[in-house]
């Protein structure tokens, strides 16, 4: 299954979750249900996956966590806020760069209409000059 097909199924799971619960719940609730929906359809889902990286001999193994890493190909960053800020997009892009992945989904369950809270983030940058792992 390619990245586009995986992304499509993730979006479908997000719609199913949003329709079932609506908006206004904590991000952790949506995260739990997204993991449930995605594993039901056969995806490998890593939750709160730490991104460790080394720079100039220093190991950073705390602080950066991907909400969901699906099939080790697609990052899913979940929010439950009234309005997304630019920093949320940059967060996803940073994770993509560190893990040298192409596509991330930023999903805001706080949006009244989920279509307004769905954003695809594409990494067009070279990976940074450091060693990173998830």
ABEGO torsion letter per residue (X at the ends): XBAAAAAAAAAAAAAAAAAAAEBGBBAAAAAAAAAAAAAAAGBBBBBGBBBBBBBGGBBBABGBBBABBBGGABBBBBBBBABBBAAAAAAAAAAAAAAGBABBBBBBAABABAAAABBBBBBABBBBBBBBBX
